[in-house]
Amino acid sequence: CYNVITLGGIEMDTSKLTKETLGKFFDHTLLKAFATEDDFKELCRQAKEINAAMVAINSYPVAICKKELAGTDIHVGAAIGFPLGQTTVETKVFEVEDSIKNGADEIDYVLNVGKVKEGNWAYIKDEMERIVKVCKEAGILSKVIFENCYLTKEEIKQCALIAKEVKPDFIKTSTGFGTGGATFEDVEIMINAVEGEVKVKAAGGVRDWATCKKMIELGCERIGTSSAYAILEGFEKERNAQ
């Protein structure tokens, strides 16, 4: 399937992906409560091996990973208000600022899903504006996690339309901690709504090359996954069979 995307400012035909360029789609993820400092060091070693775009972690290990990835182009991404989104905007802003101080290059925050369910779009927009403003002022990337498994299709679209106006760098499907992850239908809704004004990240349940490939072909420019090695193995098997 021929599809041209822009990755790192470079137009790319997805049919001509290599293992190295595929790695740059991955936010290599470790968000487990029991992860240790050694686990985060191993995550960073793996990220370098697969040429990942980012390591996706909670806010505490940001400084650890920043040190481990020094001298590379791999970003450190902090998850904010994770995984429920049920903290105040002020708390999220503080966590963003603290993560930036500790070396975060990217922020993935969970919007307040309850306020979406209430239809309180003014709250969602204000929360997004305040967090995106902090990120833009610091010169780092911002991503808004919708947690689509709890939303109707219309709610997903409305969140995306707000993002189109506020302009975070990415909108993202899921935390991976909800009742479901990224789906092709939801990704299409998000991509169609933002009309190229905001990028889209698929996360949650992307564990194999077939799923990853479809997400990329739909237009996702980041894939959040803890299964990067399995995806790369599937990619290489397909290429070797051609």
C-alpha positions as CSV (number, residue, x, y, z in Angstrom):
1,C,0.0,0.0,0.0
2,Y,1.6,3.3,-1.1
3,N,1.4,6.1,1.4
4,V,3.6,9.1,1.7
5,I,4.1,10.5,5.3
6,T,6.3,13.1,6.8
7,L,8.7,11.8,9.4
8,G,11.2,14.2,11.0
9,G,10.5,16.7,8.2
10,I,11.3,14.1,5.5
11,E,8.7,12.7,3.1
12,M,8.7,8.9,3.1
13,D,7.0,6.2,1.1
14,T,6.0,3.6,3.7
15,S,6.7,0.8,1.2
16,K,10.3,1.8,1.3
17,L,10.7,1.7,5.1
18,T,13.9,0.1,6.5
19,K,14.5,-1.3,10.0
20,E,16.3,1.9,10.9
21,T,13.6,4.3,9.7
22,L,10.9,2.1,11.2
23,G,12.5,2.5,14.6
24,K,11.9,6.2,14.4
25,F,8.2,5.7,14.6
26,F,8.5,4.1,18.1
27,D,8.0,5.6,21.4
28,H,9.7,2.7,23.3
29,T,7.6,2.3,26.4
30,L,8.0,1.3,30.0
31,L,5.2,2.5,32.3
32,K,5.0,-0.3,34.8
33,A,4.7,0.6,38.5
34,F,7.4,-1.9,39.5
35,A,10.1,-0.8,37.0
36,T,13.5,-0.2,38.6
37,E,16.4,2.0,37.7
38,D,18.1,-1.0,36.0
39,D,14.9,-1.5,34.0
40,F,15.0,2.1,32.7
41,K,18.7,1.8,31.8
42,E,17.8,-1.4,29.8
43,L,15.0,0.5,28.1
44,C,17.4,3.2,27.0
45,R,19.9,0.6,25.8
46,Q,17.1,-1.0,23.7
47,A,16.0,2.4,22.4
48,K,19.5,3.0,21.1
49,E,19.6,-0.5,19.5
50,I,16.3,0.0,17.7
51,N,16.9,3.7,16.8
52,A,13.7,4.7,18.6
53,A,12.2,8.2,18.5
54,M,11.6,8.4,22.2
55,V,11.4,6.4,25.5
56,A,8.0,6.7,27.0
57,I,8.2,6.7,30.8
58,N,6.5,8.2,33.9
59,S,7.9,11.5,35.2
60,Y,10.1,10.1,38.0
61,P,12.7,8.3,35.8
62,V,13.1,11.3,33.4
63,A,16.5,12.3,34.8
64,I,17.7,8.7,34.7
65,C,16.8,8.2,31.1
66,K,18.1,11.7,30.1
67,K,21.5,10.7,31.4
68,E,21.5,7.3,29.7
69,L,20.5,8.8,26.3
70,A,23.0,11.7,26.4
71,G,24.7,12.2,23.1
72,T,21.9,10.5,21.1
73,D,18.9,11.9,19.2
74,I,16.5,9.8,21.2
75,H,14.0,11.9,23.2
76,V,12.8,11.4,26.7
77,G,9.1,11.5,27.0
78,A,7.2,12.0,30.3
79,A,3.7,10.7,30.9
80,I,1.6,13.3,32.8
81,G,-1.6,12.7,34.8
82,F,-1.0,9.1,33.9
83,P,-2.9,6.9,33.4
84,L,-6.3,8.3,34.6
85,G,-6.1,12.0,33.8
86,Q,-8.0,12.8,37.0
87,T,-5.7,15.4,38.5
88,T,-6.2,19.2,38.4
89,V,-4.9,21.2,35.6
90,E,-2.5,22.9,38.1
91,T,-1.1,19.5,39.1
92,K,-0.6,18.5,35.5
93,V,1.1,21.8,34.7
94,F,3.5,21.4,37.7
95,E,4.3,17.8,36.6
96,V,5.0,19.1,33.1
97,E,7.3,21.8,34.4
98,D,9.1,19.4,36.7
99,S,9.6,16.9,34.0
100,I,11.0,19.6,31.7
101,K,13.4,20.7,34.4
102,N,14.6,17.1,34.7
103,G,15.2,16.8,31.0
104,A,12.0,15.8,29.2
105,D,12.0,16.5,25.5
106,E,8.3,15.4,25.0
107,I,5.2,15.4,27.1
108,D,2.3,12.9,26.8
109,Y,-0.6,14.0,29.1
110,V,-3.9,12.4,29.7
111,L,-6.9,14.7,29.3
112,N,-9.6,14.7,31.9
113,V,-11.9,12.0,30.5
114,G,-14.6,12.8,33.0
115,K,-14.9,16.3,31.6
116,V,-15.2,14.9,28.1
117,K,-18.0,12.7,29.2
118,E,-19.7,15.7,30.8
119,G,-19.3,17.6,27.5
120,N,-17.3,20.3,29.3
121,W,-15.4,21.3,26.2
122,A,-14.3,24.6,27.7
123,Y,-12.4,22.7,30.4
124,I,-10.8,20.4,27.9
125,K,-9.7,23.3,25.8
126,D,-8.3,25.3,28.7
127,E,-6.4,22.3,30.1
128,M,-5.0,21.6,26.6
129,E,-4.0,25.3,26.1
130,R,-2.3,25.6,29.4
131,I,-0.2,22.4,29.0
132,V,0.6,23.1,25.3
133,K,1.7,26.6,26.2
134,V,4.2,25.4,28.8
135,C,5.6,22.9,26.2
136,K,5.8,25.4,23.4
137,E,7.6,27.9,25.6
138,A,10.1,25.2,26.6
139,G,10.6,24.2,22.9
140,I,9.4,20.6,23.5
141,L,6.8,18.4,21.9
142,S,3.3,17.9,23.4
143,K,0.9,15.0,23.0
144,V,-2.7,14.7,24.2
145,I,-3.9,11.3,25.2
146,F,-7.6,10.9,24.6
147,E,-8.2,7.3,26.1
148,N,-10.6,6.5,23.3
149,C,-11.9,3.3,24.8
150,Y,-14.1,5.4,27.1
151,L,-15.3,7.8,24.5
152,T,-18.0,7.8,21.8
153,K,-16.9,8.4,18.2
154,E,-18.4,11.9,18.4
155,E,-16.4,12.7,21.6
156,I,-13.2,11.5,19.9
157,K,-14.0,13.8,17.0
158,Q,-14.7,16.8,19.3
159,C,-11.5,16.3,21.2
160,A,-9.6,16.2,17.9
161,L,-11.3,19.4,16.7
162,I,-10.2,21.2,19.9
163,A,-6.7,19.9,19.3
164,K,-6.8,21.2,15.7
165,E,-7.5,24.6,17.2
166,V,-5.0,24.5,20.1
167,K,-2.3,22.7,18.1
168,P,-0.4,20.3,20.3
169,D,2.1,18.4,18.3
170,F,0.2,15.1,18.5
171,I,-3.0,13.6,19.6
172,K,-2.8,10.1,20.9
173,T,-5.3,7.2,21.1
174,S,-4.7,5.6,24.5
175,T,-2.6,5.1,27.6
176,G,-2.6,1.3,27.2
177,F,-4.0,1.0,30.7
178,G,-7.7,1.4,29.8
179,T,-10.2,-1.2,28.6
180,G,-9.0,-1.0,25.0
181,G,-6.2,0.5,22.9
182,A,-5.8,2.0,19.4
183,T,-8.2,1.0,16.7
184,F,-8.1,1.7,13.0
185,E,-11.6,3.3,13.1
186,D,-10.6,5.7,15.9
187,V,-7.3,6.6,14.2
188,E,-9.2,7.5,11.0
189,I,-11.6,9.7,13.0
190,M,-8.7,11.6,14.6
191,I,-6.7,12.0,11.4
192,N,-9.8,13.2,9.4
193,A,-10.7,15.7,12.1
194,V,-7.4,17.4,12.4
195,E,-6.8,17.6,8.6
196,G,-3.1,17.5,8.9
197,E,-2.9,20.3,11.5
198,V,-1.8,17.9,14.3
199,K,0.0,14.6,14.1
200,V,-1.5,11.3,15.4
201,K,0.1,8.7,17.6
202,A,-1.4,5.2,18.0
203,A,-0.7,3.5,21.3
204,G,-2.2,0.6,23.2
205,G,-2.4,-2.9,21.7
206,V,0.0,-2.3,18.8
207,R,2.1,-5.4,19.3
208,D,2.8,-6.8,15.8
209,W,4.0,-5.6,12.4
210,A,0.6,-6.0,10.6
211,T,-1.1,-3.7,13.1
212,C,1.8,-1.2,13.1
213,K,1.9,-1.2,9.3
214,K,-1.8,-0.4,9.0
215,M,-1.5,2.4,11.6
216,I,1.4,4.0,9.7
217,E,-0.5,3.6,6.4
218,L,-3.5,5.4,7.9
219,G,-1.1,8.3,8.7
220,C,0.2,7.8,12.3
221,E,3.6,9.3,12.7
222,R,4.3,7.7,16.1
223,I,3.6,4.3,17.6
224,G,3.6,3.9,21.3
225,T,4.6,0.3,22.1
226,S,6.4,-2.0,24.4
227,S,6.6,-4.6,21.6
228,A,9.1,-2.9,19.3
229,Y,11.3,-6.0,18.9
230,A,8.3,-8.1,17.9
231,I,7.2,-5.5,15.4
232,L,10.7,-5.3,13.9
233,E,10.9,-9.0,13.7
234,G,7.6,-9.2,11.8
235,F,8.8,-6.4,9.5
236,E,12.0,-8.2,8.7
237,K,10.1,-11.5,8.0
238,E,7.8,-9.8,5.6
239,R,10.7,-8.1,3.7
240,N,12.7,-11.3,3.6
241,A,9.7,-13.1,2.1
242,Q,9.3,-10.6,-0.7
